[in-house]
Amino acid sequence: MNVLVAGGAGYIGSHTAKRLLESGHTPVIYDNASRGHKIVAGILNVPAVWADLKDRSVLLSALRDYRIDCVMHFAAYTAVGESVEQPLMYYRNNVATTISVLQAMAEAGVRRFVFSSTCATYGDPDQVPITENEKQAPVSPYGRSKLMVEQILKDQAVADPQFKFAALRYFNASGCASDGSLGEDHDPETHLIPVVLQAALGKRAGITVFGTDYPTPDGTNVRDYIHVDDLADAHIAAMGKLDDLGQIFCNLGTGNGFSVKQVIAAAEKVTGKTIPVTYGPRRAGDAITLYADPSRARELLGWQAQHTDPQSIIASAWNWFSRHPDGYARKG
Ligand SMILES: NC(=O)c1ccc[n+]([C@@H]2O[C@H](COP(=O)([O-])OP(=O)(O)OC[C@H]3O[C@@H](n4cnc5c(N)ncnc54)[C@H](O)[C@@H]3O)[C@@H](O)[C@H]2O)c1
């Protein structure tokens, strides 16, 4: 299929564009490069449109010129803390922009949509592992922006029964392309694994662990780390099921939870370096334990994560970070 990868210059979008290519599809990156890296289009040798998704005429032309069959929509602002400080910016870019995309798709007659949702739509779940039947009660503007889009998608599917969509609720995306060609480069970086690896590289003094008195085996938060290549494959599987299933809501995780301390220990093993750690108080808004029940994705998509232990995920990330200590900007 011809797939418009909206947000394809970013972390998960670029890895998905790569997997699309490898599985015989034709990806076209569409990105305003506000938080992504134009260089990835060159690395992948795929066409790219450098524009904002709110630019309706450019988007319409891209949908028509490239005869797009499906839009995968990764483009969003993604930092929970920033969303608390700048909610309007988040609702505008994550909700209003998505509405623009859906309007352009309707006008161009494109009716397949795969959406990057998040486990943050569950907020503090009543139980783990988290199934898709868990109540959705996000605790940040970021999480609420994603839940709003899920609702908009359901409404659009009522208005246009030919509109098919998947809302994929990712847990913690991590790792880098297994061949070392693509990586993770956010500024500022807020995700645990890259932050730990930057500390291992001496690019930051160390890391702060927020809270050591949580009711978990070692007192630190527990999360489900899902390899970015596994996420990419789930998108391709979901796209292949859209015509049959119509609407898909799936958690994408491994089903395993690992604590912050376990991740740091695994990173020390992989890198052979000691990571300087400072222990601080709990951070407001951090859920204690989040990990997925991935059975629905297995049943509906025939997909399951291939990387299930933090060490192999961190090894793939270290392969990229150790060669790109300054991210895409400069190779080491
Ligand atoms: N990284 C995670 O762990 C995680 C977890 C759950 C959900 N998600 C979701 O997955 C998606 C991708 O996350 P990521 O980590 O790859 O983010 P990212 O910031 O690396 O990529 C997002 C890309 O979208 C582009 N973009 C943003 N607004 C745009 C606009 N208006 N027009 C055109 N391009 C625009 C940015 O330039 C960037 O290249 C996001 O929607 C995010 O909410 C990520």
The ligand as a Tripos MOL2 file, in Angstrom:
@<TRIPOS>MOLECULE
LIG
   44    48     1     0     0
SMALL
NO_CHARGES

@<TRIPOS>ATOM
      1 N1          7.5690    7.5000   22.3690 N.am      1 LIG1
      2 C1          6.7050    6.8330   23.1210 C.2       1 LIG1
      3 O1          7.0810    6.1060   24.0610 O.2       1 LIG1
      4 C2          5.2240    6.9220   22.8380 C.ar      1 LIG1
      5 C3          4.3320    6.2270   23.6820 C.ar      1 LIG1
      6 C4          2.9710    6.3080   23.3970 C.ar      1 LIG1
      7 C5          2.5180    7.0240   22.3050 C.ar      1 LIG1
      8 N2          3.4080    7.6920   21.5150 N.ar      1 LIG1
      9 C6          2.8920    8.4570   20.3770 C.3       1 LIG1
     10 O2          3.5910    8.0410   19.2100 O.3       1 LIG1
     11 C7          3.7260    9.1230   18.2880 C.3       1 LIG1
     12 C8          5.1720    9.2520   17.8650 C.3       1 LIG1
     13 O3          5.9870    9.4620   19.0100 O.3       1 LIG1
     14 P1          7.5520    9.7690   18.8360 P.3       1 LIG1
     15 O4          8.2020    9.4270   20.1210 O.co2     1 LIG1
     16 O5          8.0060    9.1730   17.5760 O.co2     1 LIG1
     17 O6          7.5010   11.3690   18.6910 O.3       1 LIG1
     18 P2          8.4790   12.3230   17.8580 P.3       1 LIG1
     19 O7          8.3950   13.6720   18.4930 O.co2     1 LIG1
     20 O8          9.8290   11.6990   17.7260 O.co2     1 LIG1
     21 O9          7.8160   12.3630   16.4080 O.3       1 LIG1
     22 C9          6.6980   13.1570   16.1150 C.3       1 LIG1
     23 C10         6.9360   13.7780   14.7400 C.3       1 LIG1
     24 O10         5.7710   14.5210   14.3690 O.3       1 LIG1
     25 C11         6.1820   15.7390   13.7600 C.3       1 LIG1
     26 N3          5.0680   16.6980   13.9290 N.ar      1 LIG1
     27 C12         4.5300   17.1380   15.0870 C.ar      1 LIG1
     28 N4          3.5230   17.9890   14.8370 N.ar      1 LIG1
     29 C13         3.4190   18.0880   13.4750 C.ar      1 LIG1
     30 C14         2.5580   18.8150   12.6100 C.ar      1 LIG1
     31 N5          1.6020   19.6250   13.0640 N.pl3     1 LIG1
     32 N6          2.7340   18.6730   11.2650 N.ar      1 LIG1
     33 C15         3.6970   17.8580   10.7640 C.ar      1 LIG1
     34 N7          4.5410   17.1520   11.5570 N.ar      1 LIG1
     35 C16         4.4050   17.2700   12.8950 C.ar      1 LIG1
     36 C17         7.4570   16.1300   14.4940 C.3       1 LIG1
     37 O11         8.2830   17.0130   13.7470 O.3       1 LIG1
     38 C18         8.1180   14.7560   14.7110 C.3       1 LIG1
     39 O12         8.9670   14.4170   13.6310 O.3       1 LIG1
     40 C19         3.1710   10.3430   19.0070 C.3       1 LIG1
     41 O13         1.8670   10.5720   18.5420 O.3       1 LIG1
     42 C20         3.1610    9.9430   20.4610 C.3       1 LIG1
     43 O14         2.1460   10.5980   21.1800 O.3       1 LIG1
     44 C21         4.7490    7.6670   21.7600 C.ar      1 LIG1
@<TRIPOS>BOND
     1     1     2 1
     2     2     3 2
     3     2     4 1
     4     4     5 ar
     5     4    44 ar
     6     5     6 ar
     7     6     7 ar
     8     7     8 ar
     9     8     9 1
    10     8    44 ar
    11     9    10 1
    12     9    42 1
    13    10    11 1
    14    11    12 1
    15    11    40 1
    16    12    13 1
    17    13    14 1
    18    14    15 2
    19    14    16 1
    20    14    17 1
    21    17    18 1
    22    18    19 2
    23    18    20 1
    24    18    21 1
    25    21    22 1
    26    22    23 1
    27    23    24 1
    28    23    38 1
    29    24    25 1
    30    25    26 1
    31    25    36 1
    32    26    27 ar
    33    26    35 ar
    34    27    28 ar
    35    28    29 ar
    36    29    30 ar
    37    29    35 ar
    38    30    31 1
    39    30    32 ar
    40    32    33 ar
    41    33    34 ar
    42    34    35 ar
    43    36    37 1
    44    36    38 1
    45    38    39 1
    46    40    41 1
    47    40    42 1
    48    42    43 1
@<TRIPOS>SUBSTRUCTURE
     1 LIG1         1 GROUP 0 **** ****
